[in-house]
Amino acid sequence: MVQITLPDGSLREYPSPVTVAEVAASIGAGLAKAALGGKVDGQLVDTSFTLTQNAKLSIITAKEADGLELIRHSTAHLLAYAVKSLFPQAQVTIGPVIENGFYYDFSFERPFTPDDLTAIEKRMSELANKDEQVVRRVLPRDEAVAYFKSLGEHYKAEIIQSIPANEDVSLYREGEFEDLCRGPHVPSTGKLKHFKLMKVAGAYWRGDSKNEMLQRIYGTAWASKEDLQLYLTQLEEAEKRDHRKLGRELDLFHIDEHSPGTVFWHPKGWTLWQEVEQYMRQVYRQNGYQEVKAPQILDQGLWEKTGHWDKYRENMFVTESEKRDFALKPMNCPGHIIIYNQGIKSYRDLPLRLGEFGQCHRNEPSGGLHGIMRVRAFTQDDGHIFCTEEQIQSEVIAFTTLLQKVYKDFGFNDIIYKLSTRPEKRIGTEESWDRAENALAEGLKASGCQFEYLPGEGAFYGPKIEYTLKDAIGREWQCGTIQVDPNMPERLDAAYVGEDGARHRPIMLHRAIVGSLERFIGILIEQHAGALPVWLAPLQVAVLNITDAQAEYALSVVKKLKNQGFRVVYDLRNEKITYKIREHSMQKLPYILVMGDKEMAAGTVAVRARGNTDLGVMTLEAFSQKLASDIDSKH
């Protein structure tokens, strides 16, 4: 007798061993048809997996994240099947699941073309429609090596040879194609209906530049036609919003080969930067933070004490002076502890909140650099709160409330909250972890936040909260964080005098709201598709005249607006007004003021808002009030 416990707690008994598919069929025909796999005591398996003893089982369908993983994994194999069907001389290598899809690497005598991708995708659909069963078998390692060599699949044979000799390997067959894989997979190719091949790129065999360059075909796969279309639409929209493209078109910044991974900010881009920084600086002042500034270069010995030298050395830029080794800081926290350690601190001084717009340098691989989103030199709105263990919860509440307001001001209202808890390898007592995790959880609850746990994802020294914002097209960006750290104060001997007169260690809370300013500005640009809200727009108003007769009046309007602190540009060129309006509209300015003889005579301006909206004629005073209101309300 085999007892199966289902997710709702109900029990099902079977007189003999039973497969996942058979369990699904016994529950209902609809579930049997939808089943893609199973989860047996937490382990993902094929529907053909046989349960021989009592177990907990959940049936995996396309509605679950695990189901989507199975679809994508299996579609990668379908891709390889189609390539081998069309191009028998191609050799298959590896094909893993990645975010939103999959890829497969091939060795082939010529480059795959766009026409090839179209043909491969068509062949994938044909194979899927055949609804061939996906069947698993197991072979001894050496037998599997010989088998793939007999097929001419030398890359597969090499992969299997790296597996210990005493181990068996699993293979999955669908129709005429068989591939090495741990699995699991969907039960048949007919489950794979909603996919699209995206592009071809180069990839070295096993990631080593000394090896052959392979061809990597990327694809995406989804549970439904609607999900696939939504994703493709999102990609199209993301391409329009690409901050690199808009950065060029709006003349905000550029990346230059003379300094890879760093940003050359143009006047308009630097104006945007300053607006973000000055806003955050005001946030510091209004919420009890004291702004500090630590050095860029710190002695190697400090990084050894903090542990960064052992764990982060390859990502640090190092230099030498007078036979001493130094490193450009990859993070700001050690500098803040050094500042904290100057002078004796009392429990009455806590919580002590230090903030810095600290520039950091990290030697990121060139292949991972991406516009201003991923760079080697960046500035963080970095803050560290020194507090007692009892103060953690109240600080989390205050920080979460502050973060929510900041994100709202920048145009983000959808925030995802995640609490990362103790990893397997950690320091500290179970009691201290209990207290820290509970303080973070209770802080989120008191802030009215629904959150999910990420078990085991905390740092080795403490738990953390991650704040992820969702943008206008549904993408998620993890920006904010607050992290409990008793470790670094211990390493750098930070202390305070307690109410009992004894020496105590403070808890250090690492916290950031926007994180890297460079990355956050890139997110802002893409969130607003370059049409930044009035308070952030590098230029808020363009003043245009129709003929030379209004030039002097136009300049007087510009002067008055600038004297009120508004960011204004004027265009007095001898061009058609329609041409000038179109040109400045493409720069996504919030407002364009047009003035002809009537406006000059009446002392008014004709106002056009972004999006080609005609707001009519108004006095300059009325327009100034509207502009000021937009800025104050963060519109």
N, C-alpha and C positions, 0 to 999 in steps of 0.2 A: 504494500500500500504506500503510495506517495501522496503526501499532503502538501498542497500549494497554498500559500498565503498571498492574497491579492492586495493591492494598495489600499482598498477600503477596509481591510482587516478581515474580510470574509475568507473562509477556508473551502478548498475544493479537494476532493480525494479521488485518486485514480488507482485502479487495481495493479497497474504495472507502470514501468517507466514511460514517460510521455514527453512529446516534443512541445516546444513553445507554440508552434503552429496548431497543434492539437488542442492545447489549452485554450487558445484564442477561439478555435472553432467551437469548443464546448460552451463558451460564453455566448457566442452569437455569430451569425454569418457575416454581419457587417464588420465586426472586429476582426474576424479571420481575413476578410478581404483587405482591410486597412493595415494589418500588421506588417511592419517592416523588420522587426527584431524583437528582442526581449531583454529585460534586465533581471538577472538571476542573482539574488543576494548582492546587488549593486554592480554586477559585472555585465557589460553589454555583450549580447550573444546573437547568433543567427536564429531565425525562426525554426531551423532544423535541429537546433540544440536539444539534446535529450536530457530531461531531468530524471535522475535515478534515485534521488533522495529528497526529503522534505526541504523546501526552500521558499523564499519570498520571491515573487515574480510580478513584474509589471510589463504589460505589452506595449511596445514602442510603435507609435504611428507617426505620420508626418506632422502631427500637431505638436510633438515634443521637439526640443532642441536636439536630443539624441537622434530622433528620426531624420531631421535635416542633415545631421552629420553623416548618417548612413547613406542618405541620398547622394550627398556630394562625394563621399568616398567611392560609392559604386559608380557614379557618373565618370569619375576619373578613369576607372577601369573600362567603362564603355567607350571613352575617348581612345584609349590604347587599342581596344578591339577594332574600332573603326579605322584607325591609322594603319594597323596591320592588315586589315582587309583591303584597303586601297593601295597601300605602299608596303608590300611584303618584305622589302629589303630594309625597312626601318627597324631599328632595335629599340626596345623599350627599356627604361631605366627605373625611375621612381615617379610616383604620382600621389602626393599627399593632399589632404584637405587644408585649405587656408581660409582666412576670413572671407565670408560671402561666396566661397567657391572652392576651386581646386586647380591644380596644374599637373601636367605630366611632361617629363623630359624624354626626348627622343634623340637618337643618333641617326642621321640621314644624310645621304650624299649631297643633297642640295637644300637650299633654304625653302621652307614652306612659304607659300604665297597666300594673299587674301583669297584667291580662288580656291586654293587647297583647303583653307579653313571652311569655306562655304561647303565644299564637297564633303569634308569630314563631318561637319555638323549634320548634313543631310543623311550621311551614312549612319550616324549615331541614331537618328530618328528611326531609320529603317530597322536597325537592329533592336531598338527598344520596342518597336511595334511587333516584332517577332515573339516577344515575351518569353525569351529563353530562360530556363531555370539557371540559377547561380548555385553551383554545387561545390562543396568544400571536400578536399582530401588531404591527407597528411603523408609526407614522405620523409625517410631518413635524410639528413643533410647531404651526404655524399651522393645519394641517388638523385636528389633534386638538382645538384650541381651537374651531374651527367645528363639529366633530362634537358635542362636549359641549354647546355652546350650542344646537344643534338639538334636543338631548334635554331642554333646560331645566335642565341641570346646571351652573348658573352658578358654583358653588363649585369644581367640577372645572376649569372653563374658567379661572378665576382662578389656580388652582394651576399649570396648564400655562403660562399667560402669564408666570409668574415664571421659567420655564426659558429659557435663551438661545435666540434665534430660530433659530440654525443647528443645533440639536440635534433628533434624532428622539426620540420617546417610545414606550414600549411599553404595550400594552393587553392585558388578559386577558378572554376571553369564556367564560362558562359558561351554556349555554342562552340565555335571553333577556336576560341581564345582562352588560354589559361595563364594565370599570373600568380606570382608569389605575393602573398599577403597574409597578415595576421587576422584580418577581418575585424568585425563581422561585416556582412553585406546584406543588401535587400534580397528577398527570395527569388526575384526574377527581374529581367530587364524591363518588363512592362511597367514597373513601378517608377521608371525614370522617364519623365515626360516634359519637364519644364527646365530647359537648360539653354545656354548660349555660349559659344566660344568667343572670347574677347580679343585676344592678341597673341602674337608670338614674340618671345624675347630670347636672348642668349643666356646660357647658364653653364658654368664649368662642371664637369663630372666631379661629383663629391665636393663641390665648392672650392676646388683647388685650381688656381690659375695655370698651374703646370700641366693640367690635364686637358683633354679634348673639350672644345666648346660644343655643347649640346643645344638643341632647340627646345624651348619651354613653351608649351601651349597652355594658356590660361583660359579657364572657363568659369561660369557661374551656374548654379543649379538651385532650384527652389521647390517648395512643396506644392505650389499652385501657379497657374498662369498669371493670376493677379499679383502674386508676390514677385514673380519674375519681372513683370511689366513695371511694377512699382520701383524695383531696384534699377532697372534700365533707365527709367525716367529720372530717378535720383542721380544716376551717373551723368546723364545729359545736363541736368541742372547744376551738378557739382562742377562740370567742365566750364559752364558759363560763369560760375562764381569763383573759379580758381584764383587764389590770391596772387599767384605769380603773374598770371595774365593781366589781372586788374591792376596789379602794382606797376606794370609797364604802361598800361593805357592811361592810368590816372597819375602817372609820374610821381609815385610814392617812394620807391626804393629800387635798388637792383643788387644782384649778387655778382661779384666780379672774380675772375680767375686769380687776380693778384692777392686775394685773401679768401680762399675757399671756406665756405661755411660761416661767413660773417656778412653783415648787412651794411650796405652803403645807403643811408637814409637821405632822400632828397628833401628839399624844403617842405613840401606838403606832407610827406610821410613823417618828417620829424615833428611837424605841428600836431599830427595825429598822436604820435608817441607822447608828446608833452601833455596833451589833454588827458590821456590815460594815466600817465604817471602823476600828474598834479591832482587828478581826481583821487587816486589811491593815496596820495600823500595827505589829502584832506581827510580821508577815511582813517588813516593812522591817527591824526591829531584828535579827531572827534571820538575816538574809541580807546583812548588810554595807552597808545603806543608811543614810545620814544624812538625817534629815528636816529640811527647810528650809521657809521661808515667804517668798515674794516678793510685792511689792505688787500690788494689783488694777489700779492705774492707772499707765501708763507713758507717757513722752513720745513724741510723734509721731516725733521724730527717730530713736528706737531702732527703731520699726517700719519706718521708711524704710531703715535700715541692714540689717535682717534680710530685707527684701523683701516683708514682709507688707502694707505700705501700698499698694504697687502692685498686688498680686495679690489682696488680701483686704479692701480698704478698705470695700467695700459691705456686708460682713458684720460690721463693727466698730462698736461704740457709741463715739462720740467726745464729748469735752467740752472746755471751755476755762477756764483760770484765769490771771488776771494776764497776758493776752495770749500765753499758751502753749497749744498744742494737745496734748491727751492722748487716750488711748484705753483703754477697759477691755480687759484682755488677753483675746484669743480662745484663747490657748494659753500654756503655762507656760515653754517652752524659753528664750526670751530672758532671762527673770529668772534662770534657773539658770546661764546663762553669766556673767551679771553677778556672781553669787555666786562662781562658780568663779574669776573674774578677780581677786578680792580676794586679794592676796598672791601670792608666787611659788610655783609648783607644780613639783615634781621628778618624774622618772620613777618614783621610789620611792612617790609618792602615788597612782599609777595601778594598777589602775582605781579611780576615785573615783565612788562611786554616790550620787547625790542623789535624794531622793524628796520629793514634796509632794502633799498633798490640796489642789490648787489650784483655786479657783473661777474659771471662765472664762465669758465672755459672748460670744455670737454672735447677730447680728441675723438670725435665720432668718425666712424668709417665713411669715406667719401660716398660710397654707394647708398648710405642711409640718409644723406642730407636731402632736405626737401624744402626749397624756397626759404621762407622765414619761419616755417613750422618746426624744422629740425635743423639746428645750426650748431656751430662749435663755440660761438660766443653769444651769450644771452644774459639778460637781466631779469632777476626774479623779484617779485614783491614778497620778499622773504621775511618772515617774522618768527620769533622764538619767544615763547612764554615760559618763564621760570616760576614754578608754583609748587605748592604742596600737593600730596596725593589727594587730599580732601577737596582741593580746589579744582580738580580736573573737570568734574561734571559741569560746574557753573561756567568754566571757561569754554567748554564745548557748546553750551547753550548760547553764550554771548557770540561766539565765533560763527555758529551756524546762522543765527539771526542776521549778523552783519553780512555774511556771504550771500544770503538770499537777497538782501537789498542791493548789494553791488551787482549781482547778476541781473536783477530786474532792471536796474538803471542802464545796463549795457544791452538790454533787449532780450534777455534769456529768462523765461518763466518756468521752464520744465527742467527740474533737477532730479537726478538719480542719486540715491544715497546707498553706500555700501560700507559695511563694517568688516574689516579684515582681522581675523582672530589668530591665536597663537599657532605658530608653525611647529613641526615636529622637533626641529633643532632650535633650542631657545635657551636664554638665560633667565634667571629670576625664579622665584618660588611660584607654585601654583596659586597660592593665595594672592600674590601681587598681580598675577595675570587676571585672576577673577575680578579683583577690584578695578583694574584698569579697563578691562572689557566692559564691565558693568557700568562704569562711569561714562564711557563713550555711548553705550546703548541707551542709558537713561537720559543722557544729554540730548540724543536725537529724538527720543520719545517726548521729552518735555518741549522740544521745538516743534512737535507736531509732524515729524517726518516719518513716512513709511520707508523702511530700509531692508536690505537683504544682507545676510551674512556671507562672507567669503571665508570659510573655514581653512585655517592653515596658511592664509595669505599675508599675515602680519609679518613685520620684521622680526629678526631673532631676539630683539630686545623689547618689543612692545607692539600693541595693536594700533590700528589706524582707521580713520574714516576717509573714504574717497568721495568727492563730490563731482559728479559728472553732469555736464549740461548737454541738453539736446538742442540742436540748432533748427533753423527754419525748414530744412529739408530732411529732418529726422536723424541726422548723424549725431553720434555721441562723442563728446570730448571731455576727457578727464583732466580737470584743471586744479580744483581745490583739494586740499588735504589738511588733516590735523592728525598728528602722530605722537603717541606717548613714548618718551625716551628717557629712561633712568640711566642708560648705559654711558652716554657721552659725558654727562656731569660727573660720573664716577671716574671715567678715564682721565678727565682733565681736572679732577679734584675741585669741582664747584661745591660750595657749601653755603649754608646760612645758619645764623644763630636762632635756635628755637625759643619758644616761650619758657622752656625749662632751662635755658642758658647753655644747652649743649649744642654741639655741631651736628647739623643734619644735611643730607643730600637733597637738593631740589629735584623735582621732575621737570624735564625739558619737553615742551610741546612744540614740535615743528609744525608750522602752519603756513599755508599759502592760499590765496584766493584766486588770482588770475594765473599764478605760476610764472612761466616765462612770458615777459611782456611781448617779445617777438612773436612767439607762437599765438598768444592771445590776440594780438593785433591781426595776425593772419586769419584767425577764427572770426574775428569781428568783420573783416573785409568780406569773407565768404558768407557769413550770416546775413549781412545786409546787401550782398551782391554789389558792393562798392558804393551803394547809396547810403552812406553813413548818416545817422541822425544828426540834426542840426548842431547839437552841442559838441559832437565829435568831428564833424566835417572840417577838413583842413581849410577849405574856402566855403563860406556860408552864403555869400551873395555875389552875383556878377551884375555890374551896372553897365548898361549898353545905351548908346545914343543912336538915333535914327540918321541924323545928318550932323555935319560939323556945327551947325547952329546951336545944338544943345550940349556941345562939349563942355563948356564952362559950367553949365548947370549940373551936368553929370559929375564933374569933379567936385563940386560943392556937396553933392549928395554923398559921394565917396568919403569925403573928409568928415562929414557929420557922423556917418556910420562908424568909421574907424575910431573917432573920438569916443564913441560909446563902447569900444572894445570889440566890435564885430570884425570878423575876418572877411575882407572885401577885395575883389579884383574888378578892374574896369577895362572895358574894351571900346576904344574910340576910333578903331580902324575904319577906313572908308570902304566898308563892305556892306552888302545888303543885310538888313536887320534879320531876315529869315536865316541867312547863313550863320550869322553870329549867334543867334538863339540856338540853332541846331548844334553848333560846335560846343557851346558851353553846357548844353543839355547832356551831351555825350560825356562830359566830365562829372556828371551826376551832382551838380550843385543843388542845394536845397531851394534856392530862390534866384530868379533872374528879374532885375528891374529894367524896364524899357521906358525911355522918355523921348517924346517928340515935342513939337511946338505946343500942343495942348497941355501936356504935363508940365512943361517949363512955365507956361503962362499961369497955370493954376497952382504951381508949387507942389505938384503931386508926382506919383510914380505909378506906372502900370506894372502889376506884380504877376509873375508867372511862377508857380510852384513846380517842384520836380514831378515828372510824369506828365508834362505838357498841360498842367492844369492852370487855367486862367482865373486868377483871383480878383481881377478887375483893378480899378484905379483907387488909390487911397493916399492919404497924406503920409509924408515921411514919418511923422510922429506915430501914426497908427501902425505903420509897418514895423517901426522900431519896437513898439510894444509887443507886437505879434512875435517878432524874432526873439525878444527877451523872454517871452512866455514859453516859447518852444524850448529854449535853452534851459530854463529853470525846471521845466517838467520833463527834461531829458527826452524830448521828442526828436 
